[in-house]
Amino acid sequence: MFEGRGEGEILRLAMAAVPRLGPCRPEACYRLQNGRFHLEAVPSLETRSSRVPLEVPAAEEQLSKLGGKDGPIQFPEDVWGWATALRCDGGLVGYLVVSAESPLSDDERFLIYALAQPIGAALDNAASRRRERERTWQLAKASEEREATNERLTALVAELEWQRTVHEVLTRSSVIGEGVEGIANAVNDLTGLPTCVADPFGNVLAQAGPGQDEADCKPAPLQREQLLHRAVRELSPVRDRNQLVALAQHHGEVLGTIALIDPASTAGPAEEFVLEHACTALALELAHRRHVAEVELRLRRELVDDLIGDPNGPGGDAVYSRAEAVGHDLHGPHHVAVVQWQDPTPDDRFMMAVGRAAQSLGLRSLLARRSEMAVLVTKGEPNGAALYEAVADELESHRGAVGIGGQCEGTDDLPRSFDQSIQALRVRLRSQPPYGATSFAQLGLYRILAKNGEGQEVDQFVRDWLAPLLDYDKEHGADLVLTLTQFFDCGGNYDRTARALAIHRSTLRYRLQRIREVSGRELSDVDDRFNLHIATRIWKVSGPTPR
C-alpha cells in the first residue's frame, strides 16, 4: 500500500486482505470529504456477504453517528456489520465496513483495526502524493501559461513599439513640412516596398523606392473608378494587380491614394497598418493643401478685385502687405492682362489653365476671375503671343483672345491698365481672325477711336476709305491695301517701301497708281492722305474688317 499506489488501488488491496483476517467480508470503504462520507470502493460479488450494497444515505447517517470511532453498523439484511475508522496524523479519513454471520471477537476486531491503521496512513500518503502531483501539474500549467502570457506581452510590446515608430515617423514627416513626398518616403522606409502616392484621378503626386513606372501607378479612368469604389466598400487596403492600395479620405471624400508596389504579395498586417496611418496623414496634408489653396485663391481674387476695381480703393502699405501675404511683390512696374476663351470650359479648369500657362512662362502674377474672363496682374510686361499660345495649349483650343493693358508704376494705375486690357481685348475680338493677343500699346490711334466702344463706327470708317481697295484685293488676289499700309509706315519713301515689300521700285509705282485709280483718292491730297493713313493703321491692328 506504500509503494506509490493510488487511493483506489489501496482500498482494493485492503478489502482483499479482510477475508484473510477472520470470518468476515469487506463491504465497502467510505472516504470523509468536506464533512460528508462518500462511497469510494466496494468489493467484488465473490468477496462480499451482502448481495445488495448499502444505500449511501443510510450508510452516511450511521457513520456520522459513530463520531469518528469504531462501531457497529446495521445492514438491510440479517447480517452483523462493523465500521472501523481509517485514521492518519491529520485525523479521520474514512471507514472500512465489514460484515459477518455473527459478531467478531475482540481479537478479530483488533486485526481489522490493525489493518485499518496502515490503510489510513497509506490513503493519507496517496492523497499527499496526489495533491503534490496536482500542485506540480498546476505549477507546470501556470508556468506554461506565464510563458505564453510573456510571449503575448512581448509580441504586444513589439507591436506597440512598431506602431509608435510608425506614428513617430509619419508625425515627424508632417511636422517638418515634408509634405506628400515625405509621406511617400516614410512609407517606403517603414515597409521596404516601393510607394506611389496619387490623386483621386491617378495622377502621381510622389514616388519613393526603386523600380517604379508612372504608367503602373495610373490605370485607365474606368479601372481607377472601379478601384476607388471597391476600396470605399471594403474600408481597408485592397489589392489591385501588383499593388496594395489604401484611400486617403477626409469627411467621406477621397483626396488621394497610397499604393505599395508588391508583386510578390508579401505585404501583411504590419504593412496594412502603415498604409492606414499614412493615409490619415495624407488626408490631413491634402485637406490642408486644399484649404490653403482655397484661402489663397480667395485672398488673391479679393486683392485683384480691389486693385483693378476702384482707383480710390484700398492702397498704401496695406495693399502691399496683402500682396506679400499671398507671395506677390507689388513693387515695380505691373501690367494687367485679360484672357477670354469661347469654348465652354468649367470655371476651375479655365482658371487653372491660365494659371499654369502664366507659371510656365515664368510670370509672377496675381490671378482672379472677372465675369467670363481671367484677370492677371503681372510683374513686368507679359509676352501676349506667348501667353495666348500657352493658354491654347493648356485648353487644347485656339478659340480665345488675350488683351494686355499699359504699364503701371503704382497700384493706383492698375484700374487704368485693366480698362486698357479690356479695350485691347475688344479690338482683338472684332478683328479677323478674332483669336490671338493684342496689347494696348499696339492700338495706336485706335485707342481714341474705340475708347467708348464705338467699334462699329471705326469699322465703318475703315470701309469708307479702304472698301474699294479691299474689294479689289479680294477679287484679284492683289495686295494694294498692304502696299499702301507699308508705304505710309515707311514715311512715303519709295526705296524703303520697295525693300520692305521685296518688290522693284517700278512695281511699287505701278501699285500706287492702281491705288489712286481704284480708290479714287489722291495721295498728294492732305486730307485723303491723312484719312487713308488712319484707316490703314486701324486695318493693320485689327486685320481685315468684316463685310
C-alpha positions in Angstrom: 0.0 0.0 0.0 3.0 2.3 0.4 4.6 1.6 -3.0 3.2 4.6 -4.7 -0.2 3.2 -5.4 -3.3 5.3 -5.9 -6.1 5.6 -3.4 -8.5 3.4 -5.3 -5.9 0.6 -5.6 -5.0 0.9 -1.9 -8.6 0.4 -0.9 -8.9 -2.7 -3.2 -5.8 -4.2 -1.6 -7.3 -3.5 1.9 -10.7 -5.2 1.1 -8.9 -8.1 -0.5 -7.0 -8.6 2.8 -10.1 -8.5 5.0 -11.2 -12.2 4.4 -7.7 -13.5 5.5 -8.1 -11.8 8.9 -11.2 -13.7 10.1 -14.7 -14.9 9.4 -15.8 -11.6 7.8 -16.1 -10.0 4.4 -15.4 -6.4 3.2 -18.5 -4.5 2.4 -17.3 -1.0 1.4 -14.9 1.8 2.1 -16.0 5.3 2.7 -13.9 8.5 2.5 -14.6 11.6 4.5 -14.5 14.6 2.2 -15.8 18.1 3.1 -17.6 16.8 6.1 -19.5 14.0 4.3 -18.9 10.3 3.7 -18.6 9.2 0.1 -18.5 5.6 -1.1 -15.0 5.0 -2.6 -14.8 1.3 -3.1 -16.8 -1.9 -2.9 -15.6 -5.5 -3.2 -16.5 -7.8 -6.0 -19.6 -10.0 -5.6 -17.4 -13.0 -4.6 -15.9 -11.3 -1.6 -18.9 -9.6 0.0 -21.6 -11.1 2.1 -24.4 -8.8 1.1 -25.8 -9.1 -2.4 -27.2 -5.5 -2.3 -24.9 -2.6 -1.4 -25.9 -0.4 1.3 -27.7 2.8 0.3 -25.3 5.7 0.7 -27.6 8.0 2.6 -28.2 5.2 5.2 -24.6 4.4 5.5 -23.7 8.1 5.8 -26.2 8.6 8.6 -24.9 5.6 10.6 -21.2 6.5 10.0 -21.8 10.1 11.1 -23.4 8.8 14.4 -20.1 6.9 15.2 -18.4 10.3 15.8 -15.1 9.0 14.3 -14.9 5.9 16.5 -15.2 2.2 15.6 -18.7 0.8 16.0 -21.5 -1.5 14.7 -23.5 -0.7 11.6 -26.8 -2.1 10.5 -27.2 -3.8 7.2 -30.5 -4.2 5.4 -30.1 -8.0 5.6 -29.8 -10.0 8.8 -26.0 -9.8 9.0 -23.6 -8.4 11.5 -21.7 -5.2 10.4 -18.8 -3.3 11.8 -17.2 0.0 10.8 -13.5 0.5 11.6 -12.2 4.1 11.4 -9.4 4.9 9.0 -7.1 7.4 10.6 -3.9 9.3 9.9 -2.0 12.0 11.7 -4.5 14.5 10.4 -7.5 12.7 11.9 -10.3 10.6 10.5 -10.1 9.9 6.7 -12.9 7.4 6.4 -14.3 4.0 7.4 -13.8 0.4 6.4 -17.1 -1.5 6.7 -17.1 -5.3 7.1 -19.9 -7.9 7.6 -20.1 -11.3 9.2 -22.6 -14.0 10.0 -22.0 -13.4 13.7 -20.3 -10.7 15.8 -16.5 -10.9 15.7 -14.4 -11.4 18.8 -12.2 -8.7 20.3 -9.1 -10.3 18.7 -10.7 -10.4 15.3 -11.8 -6.8 15.6 -8.3 -5.9 16.6 -6.9 -7.4 13.4 -9.4 -5.4 11.5 -8.3 -2.3 13.5 -4.6 -3.2 12.8 -5.4 -3.4 9.1 -7.2 0.0 9.2 -4.2 1.9 10.6 -1.8 1.4 7.6 -4.8 1.9 5.3 -5.4 5.4 6.8 -1.8 6.2 6.6 -1.5 4.9 3.0 -4.6 6.8 2.0 -3.1 10.0 3.5 0.2 9.4 1.8 -1.5 8.7 -1.5 -3.6 11.8 -1.1 -0.5 13.8 -0.4 1.2 12.5 -3.5 -1.9 13.2 -5.5 -2.1 16.7 -4.1 1.6 17.1 -4.9 1.1 15.9 -8.4 -1.8 18.3 -8.8 0.3 21.1 -7.5 3.2 20.1 -9.8 0.8 20.0 -12.7 -0.8 23.3 -11.7 2.7 24.8 -11.4 3.7 23.5 -14.8 0.4 24.7 -16.3 0.9 28.1 -14.6 4.5 28.2 -15.9 3.3 27.4 -19.4 0.5 30.0 -19.1 3.1 32.5 -17.8 5.4 31.8 -20.7 2.5 32.1 -23.2 1.5 35.3 -21.5 5.0 36.6 -21.6 5.2 35.7 -25.3 1.9 37.5 -25.9 3.1 40.5 -23.9 6.4 40.5 -25.8 4.6 40.4 -29.1 2.2 43.1 -27.9 5.1 45.3 -26.7 6.8 44.8 -30.1 3.6 45.6 -31.9 3.1 48.7 -29.8 6.7 49.7 -30.4 6.2 49.3 -34.1 3.0 51.3 -34.0 4.8 54.0 -32.0 7.6 54.0 -34.6 5.1 54.3 -37.4 3.3 57.1 -35.6 6.6 59.0 -34.9 7.9 58.7 -38.4 4.7 59.9 -40.0 4.3 62.6 -37.4 7.9 63.8 -37.9 7.3 63.9 -41.7 4.2 66.1 -41.2 5.8 68.4 -38.5 8.9 69.2 -40.5 6.8 70.0 -43.6 8.0 67.3 -46.0 4.5 67.1 -47.4 3.4 64.3 -49.8 7.0 63.4 -50.7 7.8 63.0 -47.0 4.9 60.6 -46.5 5.9 58.5 -49.5 9.4 58.3 -48.3 8.2 57.4 -44.8 6.0 54.6 -46.1 8.9 53.3 -48.2 11.3 53.3 -45.2 8.8 51.6 -42.9 7.6 48.8 -45.4 10.7 48.4 -47.6 8.3 48.4 -50.6 8.2 51.0 -53.4 5.5 53.5 -52.7 3.3 55.6 -55.1 1.1 58.5 -53.9 -1.6 59.7 -56.3 -4.6 62.0 -56.5 -8.1 60.6 -57.0 -7.6 60.6 -60.8 -4.4 58.5 -60.6 -2.0 61.4 -61.3 1.2 60.7 -59.4 1.9 63.2 -56.6 5.0 61.5 -55.2 7.0 58.2 -55.5 9.6 56.5 -53.3 11.6 53.4 -53.9 13.2 51.9 -57.0 11.7 50.2 -60.0 8.6 52.3 -60.5 6.9 53.2 -63.7 4.4 56.1 -63.6 2.2 54.2 -66.1 1.9 51.4 -63.5 0.6 53.9 -60.9 -2.0 55.4 -63.2 -4.6 52.9 -64.6 -7.3 53.7 -67.1 -10.0 56.0 -65.8 -12.7 53.3 -65.6 -10.3 50.9 -63.8 -9.4 53.7 -61.4 -13.0 54.5 -60.6 -13.8 50.8 -60.0 -10.8 50.5 -57.7 -11.9 53.5 -55.6 -15.4 52.2 -55.3 -14.1 48.8 -54.2 -11.8 50.4 -51.6 -14.6 52.5 -50.2 -16.8 49.5 -49.8 -14.2 47.3 -48.1 -13.0 50.1 -45.7 -9.4 48.6 -45.8 -6.5 48.4 -48.2 -7.3 46.4 -51.3 -5.1 44.5 -53.8 -5.1 45.7 -57.4 -2.8 43.8 -59.7 0.7 44.1 -58.2 -0.3 46.9 -55.8 -1.8 47.2 -52.3 -3.9 50.4 -52.4 -5.4 52.4 -49.5 -7.6 55.5 -49.6 -6.9 58.9 -48.0 -10.4 60.2 -47.2 -11.5 63.4 -45.5 -15.1 63.7 -44.4 -16.0 60.9 -46.8 -14.3 62.4 -49.8 -11.4 60.6 -51.4 -8.5 63.0 -51.6 -5.8 60.6 -52.8 -4.4 57.1 -52.6 -1.2 55.4 -51.4 -0.1 52.2 -53.2 2.6 49.7 -52.2 4.2 48.1 -55.3 4.1 44.5 -54.1 4.3 42.0 -57.0 5.3 39.1 -54.6 2.3 39.8 -52.3 4.5 39.9 -49.3 2.6 42.8 -47.6 0.8 41.7 -44.4 -1.0 43.3 -41.4 2.1 45.4 -40.5 2.2 46.9 -44.0 -1.6 47.5 -43.9 -1.2 49.3 -40.5 1.4 51.6 -42.1 -0.8 52.2 -45.1 -3.8 53.1 -42.9 -1.9 55.5 -40.7 -0.1 57.0 -43.7 -3.5 57.6 -45.4 -4.6 59.5 -42.3 -1.5 61.7 -42.6 -2.0 62.1 -46.3 -5.7 63.1 -45.9 -4.7 65.8 -43.4 -1.9 67.0 -45.7 -4.1 67.1 -48.8 -7.0 68.7 -46.9 -4.6 71.3 -45.6 -3.3 72.0 -49.1 -6.8 72.4 -50.4 -7.8 74.7 -47.6 -4.6 76.8 -48.1 -5.2 76.9 -51.9 -8.8 78.0 -51.4 -7.9 80.7 -48.9 -5.0 81.9 -51.1 -7.3 81.9 -54.2 -9.9 83.9 -52.3 -7.3 86.3 -51.0 -5.8 86.7 -54.5 -9.3 87.2 -56.0 -10.2 89.8 -53.4 -6.9 91.6 -53.8 -7.2 91.7 -57.6 -10.7 92.9 -57.3 -9.6 95.7 -55.0 -6.6 96.6 -57.2 -8.5 96.9 -60.5 -11.8 97.9 -59.3 -11.6 101.4 -57.7 -8.8 103.8 -58.3 -9.6 105.3 -54.9 -9.9 102.0 -53.2 -7.5 100.3 -50.7 -3.9 101.3 -51.2 -0.8 102.2 -49.4 1.1 99.8 -47.2 -2.0 97.7 -46.6 -2.3 96.5 -50.2 1.4 95.7 -50.4 1.1 93.7 -47.2 -1.8 91.8 -48.6 0.1 91.0 -51.8 3.1 89.9 -49.8 0.9 87.6 -47.7 -0.1 85.7 -50.9 3.5 85.6 -52.2 3.5 88.5 -54.6 5.6 91.7 -54.7 3.6 94.6 -55.9 6.5 97.0 -56.1 7.8 97.9 -59.5 6.1 98.1 -62.9 3.0 95.9 -63.5 0.6 95.2 -66.3 -3.0 93.9 -66.3 -3.8 91.1 -68.8 -7.3 89.7 -69.5 -7.9 86.2 -71.1 -11.2 85.1 -72.6 -12.0 81.8 -74.4 -15.0 81.0 -76.5 -15.2 77.2 -75.9 -17.3 76.2 -72.9 -14.9 75.4 -70.1 -15.6 74.7 -66.5 -14.6 77.7 -64.3 -11.9 75.8 -62.3 -10.3 74.2 -65.4 -10.2 77.5 -67.3 -8.6 79.4 -64.3 -6.2 76.6 -63.6 -5.2 76.5 -67.3 -4.5 80.3 -67.3 -2.5 79.9 -64.0 -0.4 77.1 -65.4 0.2 79.0 -68.6 1.4 82.0 -66.7 3.6 79.8 -64.5 5.1 78.1 -67.5 6.2 81.4 -68.9 7.8 82.4 -65.6 5.3 85.2 -65.0 4.9 86.4 -61.4 1.2 87.2 -61.3 -2.0 87.5 -59.3 -4.9 85.6 -60.9 -8.7 86.3 -60.4 -11.9 85.8 -62.4 -14.0 88.7 -63.6 -17.2 87.7 -65.4 -16.1 85.3 -68.1 -12.5 86.5 -68.1 -9.4 85.6 -66.3 -7.6 88.7 -65.0 -3.8 88.6 -64.5 -1.9 91.3 -62.6 1.7 90.6 -63.8 5.0 91.9 -62.6 6.6 93.3 -65.8 5.1 93.2 -69.3 3.9 89.8 -70.4 4.5 88.4 -73.9 1.0 88.4 -75.3 1.6 86.0 -78.1 3.4 83.5 -75.8 0.6 83.8 -73.2 -2.0 83.1 -75.8 -0.2 80.1 -77.1 0.4 78.7 -73.6 -3.3 79.0 -72.7 -4.3 77.5 -76.0 -2.0 74.5 -75.3 -3.5 74.0 -71.9 -7.1 74.2 -73.1 -6.3 72.4 -76.4 -8.2 75.2 -78.3 -7.1 78.4 -80.0 -10.6 79.9 -79.8 -9.7 82.7 -77.4 -8.0 86.1 -77.1 -5.7 88.0 -74.7 -5.7 91.7 -74.1 -2.8 93.4 -72.3 -3.0 96.9 -70.7 -0.4 99.5 -70.3 2.3 99.7 -67.7 1.6 100.8 -64.1 4.2 102.3 -61.9 1.9 102.1 -58.9 -1.2 100.4 -57.7 -3.3 103.5 -58.4 -2.7 102.9 -62.1 -3.9 99.3 -62.2 -7.6 100.2 -62.8 -6.5 102.2 -65.8 -4.4 99.2 -67.1 -7.4 96.9 -66.6 -9.6 99.2 -68.7 -6.9 99.3 -71.4 -6.6 95.5 -71.4 -10.4 95.3 -71.9 -10.2 97.8 -74.7 -7.4 95.7 -76.3 -9.4 92.5 -75.9 -12.4 94.1 -77.6 -10.3 95.2 -80.5 -8.9 91.7 -80.8 -12.4 90.1 -80.8 -13.5 92.4 -83.6 -10.5 91.6 -85.7 -10.3 88.8 -88.3 -9.4 86.3 -87.0 -10.7 87.2 -83.5 -8.2 84.9 -81.9 -4.7 85.9 -80.6 -3.3 88.6 -78.4 -3.4 92.4 -78.6 -1.7 94.9 -76.3 -2.9 98.4 -75.7 0.4 99.7 -77.0 -0.4 98.2 -80.4 -3.7 100.1 -80.8 -2.2 103.4 -81.6 -4.9 105.8 -82.8 -7.5 103.0 -82.3 -7.2 103.8 -78.5 -9.1 107.0 -79.1 -11.4 105.8 -81.8 -12.6 102.8 -79.9 -12.3 104.1 -76.4 -16.0 104.3 -75.8 -16.8 101.0 -77.5 -17.6 102.7 -80.8 -16.4 99.7 -82.7 -19.0 99.8 -85.5 -18.2 103.4 -86.3 -14.5 102.6 -86.5 -15.2 99.6 -88.8 -17.4 101.8 -91.0 -14.6 104.4 -91.2 -12.2 101.8 -92.4 -14.8 100.6 -95.0 -15.4 104.2 -96.2 -11.8 104.7 -97.0 -10.5 101.3 -97.9 -13.5 99.4 -99.2 -12.6 99.7 -102.9 -9.1 98.6 -102.3 -10.2 95.7 -100.1 -12.7 94.5 -102.6 -10.1 94.8 -105.4 -7.6 92.7 -103.4 -10.2 90.1 -102.7 -11.3 89.9 -106.3 -7.9 89.9 -108.0 -5.7 88.4 -105.2 -3.8 91.7 -105.0 -2.0 93.4 -102.1 -3.0 97.1 -102.6 -4.0 97.7 -99.0 -0.8 96.1 -97.7 1.2 98.1 -100.2 -0.5 101.4 -99.1 0.0 100.5 -95.4 3.7 99.8 -95.9 4.1 103.0 -97.9 2.7 105.1 -95.1 4.8 103.1 -92.5 7.9 104.0 -94.4 7.0 107.7 -94.5 6.3 107.7 -98.2 9.9 106.7 -99.1 9.8 104.7 -102.3 13.1 102.8 -101.8 12.4 101.8 -98.2 8.9 100.7 -99.2 10.1 98.6 -102.1 12.7 96.9 -99.9 10.1 96.2 -97.2 7.7 94.7 -99.7 10.6 92.9 -101.6 9.4 94.3 -104.9 11.0 96.5 -107.6 10.7 100.3 -107.4 8.8 100.3 -110.7 6.3 97.7 -109.3 5.7 100.0 -106.4 5.0 102.9 -108.6 2.5 100.8 -110.6 0.7 99.7 -107.4 0.5 103.2 -106.1 -1.0 104.3 -109.4 -3.6 101.5 -109.2 -4.4 102.6 -105.7 -5.2 106.1 -106.9 -7.3 104.7 -109.7 -9.2 102.1 -107.6 -9.8 104.2 -104.5 -10.4 107.5 -106.3 -8.2 109.2 -103.7 -5.2 111.3 -104.2 -2.1 110.6 -102.1 -0.9 114.1 -102.6 -4.1 115.5 -101.0 -3.5 116.2 -97.4 -7.0 115.1 -96.2 -7.1 112.0 -98.3 -3.6 111.0 -97.2 -4.4 111.6 -93.5 -7.6 109.6 -93.6 -6.1 106.8 -95.6 -3.1 106.6 -93.2 -5.5 106.3 -90.2 -7.6 103.7 -92.0 -4.5 101.6 -92.8 -3.3 101.8 -89.2 -6.6 100.5 -87.9 -6.6 97.8 -90.6 -3.1 96.8 -89.6 -4.1 96.5 -85.9 -7.5 94.8 -86.4 -6.9 92.8 -89.6 -9.3 92.6 -92.5 -12.6 94.2 -91.5 -15.8 92.2 -91.9 -18.1 93.0 -94.9 
